[in-house]
Amino acid sequence: MHKRWIYLNVETVADESALPLLAEPLPRKGTKDEAKISAQIEAKREAQLAAMSLDPYACGVACVAWTTHADAGFVNCFSLDGFNESYMLRLLAKDVAQFRPIIGYNSRTFDMVVLATRARLLGIDWPILETRPFGNTDQIDIYEELTMHGLAEKGSLNRTLHTMAARHGIAINDDVRGHQIGALVAAGEWDKVRHHCANNVRLTVALAQRLGVLATAREEVEA
């Protein structure tokens, strides 16, 4: 029976310090027209920049939210407008070190990889966790539970947290989507960023309840 769980969610943005390391974009072979060459290079550069927030070695943590069995329903949420990244990761590392399992949505292959990578780059001690997809006692990924480890990974519906929550009849209470985080950060819309990040934790809790991931509903955070 799991009694010492932690749910978490991370929102990321491009790390400008990685920009000089991006590969130089090249036009398609055989292109002769200068205008087309410029357009192709620009399009590839934009694609590179857009992908940075999803690359653990090219992104930074803009916001992180988590809750543990000891938080009595309160979701901790920190963002870059009030705290630096190192401080946020050190706070989270303390709870990650002592609570198991760690539960998230697409977290085993993204959130936890980002956190471990960023901690390494920033010189922060980070707990060593089991990473295998099966028989993992450190981590439970609700995305993997819902998709049965790939058997139901693709279909007519997107397998995003919001779509899957809605499909299970869970109220979303958030009109922000992950791909909008970069623009919201750039615009200084930090309240929306924090609300989205914290709400994703609550949605993950609600889905875990529906799936019976933890032993009793009383041990879970009210979504």
C-alpha positions as CSV (number, residue, x, y, z in Angstrom):
1,M,0.0,0.0,0.0
2,H,1.4,3.4,-1.0
3,K,1.3,5.9,1.8
4,R,4.1,8.4,1.1
5,W,3.4,9.5,-2.4
6,I,4.3,12.7,-4.3
7,Y,2.6,14.1,-7.3
8,L,4.4,16.6,-9.5
9,N,4.3,18.6,-12.7
10,V,7.0,20.7,-14.5
11,E,6.6,23.5,-17.1
12,T,9.6,24.3,-19.2
13,V,10.8,27.0,-21.6
14,A,13.8,27.4,-23.9
15,D,17.1,28.0,-22.1
16,E,18.8,30.9,-23.9
17,S,22.2,29.8,-22.7
18,A,21.9,26.8,-25.1
19,L,21.2,28.9,-28.1
20,P,24.9,29.0,-29.2
21,L,25.0,25.2,-29.3
22,L,22.2,24.8,-31.8
23,A,23.2,23.3,-35.1
24,E,23.3,25.8,-37.9
25,P,20.1,25.4,-40.0
26,L,20.7,24.6,-43.7
27,P,18.4,25.0,-46.7
28,R,17.2,22.0,-48.6
29,K,19.7,20.6,-51.1
30,G,19.4,22.0,-54.6
31,T,17.6,25.2,-53.6
32,K,19.0,28.1,-55.7
33,D,16.7,31.0,-55.1
34,E,18.0,33.3,-52.3
35,A,14.6,34.2,-51.0
36,K,13.7,30.5,-50.7
37,I,17.0,29.7,-49.0
38,S,16.4,32.5,-46.4
39,A,12.8,31.3,-45.8
40,Q,13.9,27.7,-45.4
41,I,16.6,28.6,-42.9
42,E,14.2,30.8,-40.9
43,A,11.6,28.1,-40.8
44,K,14.2,25.5,-39.5
45,R,15.5,28.0,-36.9
46,E,11.9,28.6,-35.7
47,A,11.4,24.8,-35.4
48,Q,14.6,24.5,-33.5
49,L,13.6,27.2,-31.0
50,A,10.1,25.7,-30.6
51,A,11.7,22.3,-29.8
52,M,14.0,23.6,-27.1
53,S,11.5,23.6,-24.4
54,L,11.1,19.8,-24.8
55,D,14.8,19.1,-24.8
56,P,16.2,18.4,-21.3
57,Y,19.5,19.8,-22.4
58,A,18.1,22.9,-24.0
59,C,15.3,23.9,-21.7
60,G,14.9,25.4,-18.2
61,V,12.3,24.9,-15.6
62,A,9.9,27.8,-15.6
63,C,7.4,26.4,-13.0
64,V,7.1,23.4,-10.9
65,A,4.2,22.2,-8.7
66,W,3.9,19.2,-6.4
67,T,2.0,17.8,-3.5
68,T,2.7,15.0,-1.1
69,H,0.6,12.9,1.3
70,A,1.7,15.2,4.1
71,D,0.5,18.5,2.4
72,A,-3.1,17.9,3.2
73,G,-4.4,19.0,-0.2
74,F,-2.1,22.0,-0.7
75,V,-0.2,22.1,-3.9
76,N,3.3,23.7,-3.7
77,C,3.9,25.9,-6.8
78,F,7.0,27.9,-7.6
79,S,7.9,29.9,-10.8
80,L,10.8,32.0,-12.1
81,D,9.1,35.3,-11.5
82,G,9.7,34.9,-7.8
83,F,12.4,32.2,-7.4
84,N,15.5,31.1,-9.3
85,E,15.6,27.7,-10.9
86,S,18.2,26.3,-8.5
87,Y,16.1,27.3,-5.4
88,M,13.0,25.6,-6.9
89,L,14.8,22.4,-7.7
90,R,16.5,22.2,-4.3
91,L,13.1,22.5,-2.6
92,L,11.6,19.8,-4.8
93,A,14.6,17.5,-4.4
94,K,14.0,17.4,-0.6
95,D,10.6,15.9,-1.1
96,V,11.6,13.7,-4.1
97,A,14.3,12.2,-1.9
98,Q,11.8,11.0,0.8
99,F,8.5,10.3,-0.8
100,R,7.6,7.3,-3.0
101,P,6.1,6.7,-5.5
102,I,6.6,9.8,-7.6
103,I,3.5,10.2,-9.7
104,G,3.0,12.4,-12.8
105,Y,1.7,12.5,-16.3
106,N,4.3,11.5,-18.9
107,S,6.6,12.1,-16.1
108,R,9.0,9.1,-16.3
109,T,10.2,10.1,-19.7
110,F,9.9,13.9,-19.5
111,D,9.4,15.6,-16.1
112,M,11.8,13.4,-14.2
113,V,14.4,13.4,-17.0
114,V,14.2,17.2,-17.2
115,L,14.6,17.6,-13.4
116,A,17.5,15.2,-13.2
117,T,19.3,16.9,-16.2
118,R,18.7,20.4,-14.9
119,A,19.9,19.4,-11.5
120,R,23.1,18.0,-12.9
121,L,23.7,21.1,-15.0
122,L,23.1,23.4,-12.1
123,G,25.2,21.4,-9.6
124,I,22.3,20.3,-7.5
125,D,22.2,16.9,-5.7
126,W,19.3,14.9,-7.1
127,P,18.0,11.5,-5.9
128,I,18.9,8.5,-8.1
129,L,15.7,6.9,-9.2
130,E,14.6,3.7,-11.0
131,T,13.9,4.6,-14.6
132,R,12.7,1.3,-16.1
133,P,9.1,1.3,-17.5
134,F,8.0,-2.0,-15.8
135,G,8.5,-3.0,-12.2
136,N,9.3,0.5,-11.2
137,T,8.7,1.1,-7.5
138,D,10.0,4.7,-7.6
139,Q,7.7,6.1,-10.3
140,I,4.2,5.8,-11.5
141,D,3.4,7.5,-14.8
142,I,-0.3,8.0,-15.3
143,Y,0.1,8.5,-19.0
144,E,1.7,5.0,-19.2
145,E,-1.1,3.6,-17.1
146,L,-3.8,5.1,-19.3
147,T,-2.1,4.0,-22.5
148,M,-1.2,0.6,-21.1
149,H,2.4,1.2,-21.9
150,G,1.8,1.9,-25.6
151,L,-1.0,-0.5,-26.4
152,A,-3.5,2.4,-26.5
153,E,-1.0,5.2,-27.2
154,K,-2.5,6.4,-30.5
155,G,-6.1,7.0,-31.7
156,S,-8.6,9.6,-32.7
157,L,-8.2,11.5,-29.4
158,N,-5.0,13.1,-28.3
159,R,-3.5,11.5,-25.2
160,T,-2.8,14.8,-23.4
161,L,-3.5,15.2,-19.7
162,H,-6.4,17.6,-20.4
163,T,-8.0,15.4,-23.1
164,M,-7.7,12.2,-21.0
165,A,-9.1,14.0,-17.9
166,A,-12.0,15.3,-19.8
167,R,-12.7,11.9,-21.3
168,H,-12.9,10.6,-17.7
169,G,-15.4,13.3,-16.8
170,I,-13.0,15.4,-14.8
171,A,-13.4,19.2,-14.8
172,I,-10.4,20.9,-16.4
173,N,-10.8,24.5,-14.9
174,D,-7.9,25.7,-17.1
175,D,-7.8,27.1,-20.6
176,V,-4.0,27.1,-20.9
177,R,-2.2,24.3,-22.8
178,G,1.4,23.3,-22.6
179,H,2.5,24.8,-25.9
180,Q,1.4,28.2,-24.7
181,I,3.7,28.3,-21.7
182,G,6.6,30.0,-23.6
183,A,4.4,32.8,-24.8
184,L,2.9,33.3,-21.4
185,V,6.3,33.5,-19.8
186,A,7.5,36.0,-22.4
187,A,4.3,38.1,-21.7
188,G,4.8,37.9,-17.9
189,E,1.5,36.0,-17.4
190,W,2.9,34.1,-14.4
191,D,-0.5,33.7,-12.6
192,K,-1.7,31.7,-15.7
193,V,1.5,29.7,-15.7
194,R,1.2,28.8,-12.0
195,H,-2.5,28.0,-12.3
196,H,-1.8,25.6,-15.2
197,C,1.1,23.9,-13.5
198,A,-0.7,23.4,-10.2
199,N,-3.9,22.4,-11.9
200,N,-2.1,19.7,-13.9
201,V,-1.1,18.2,-10.5
202,R,-4.7,18.1,-9.5
203,L,-5.8,16.6,-12.7
204,T,-3.1,13.9,-12.3
205,V,-4.4,13.1,-8.8
206,A,-8.0,12.8,-10.1
207,L,-7.0,10.5,-12.9
208,A,-4.9,8.4,-10.5
209,Q,-8.0,8.1,-8.3
210,R,-10.1,6.9,-11.2
211,L,-7.5,4.3,-12.1
212,G,-7.1,3.1,-8.5
213,V,-3.4,3.8,-8.6
214,L,-3.2,4.4,-4.8
215,A,-4.8,2.1,-2.3
216,T,-7.5,4.4,-0.8
217,A,-9.2,7.6,-1.8
218,R,-8.5,9.0,1.7
219,E,-4.8,9.0,1.0
220,E,-5.2,11.2,-2.0
221,V,-5.4,15.0,-2.5
222,E,-8.9,16.4,-3.2
223,A,-8.9,17.4,-6.9
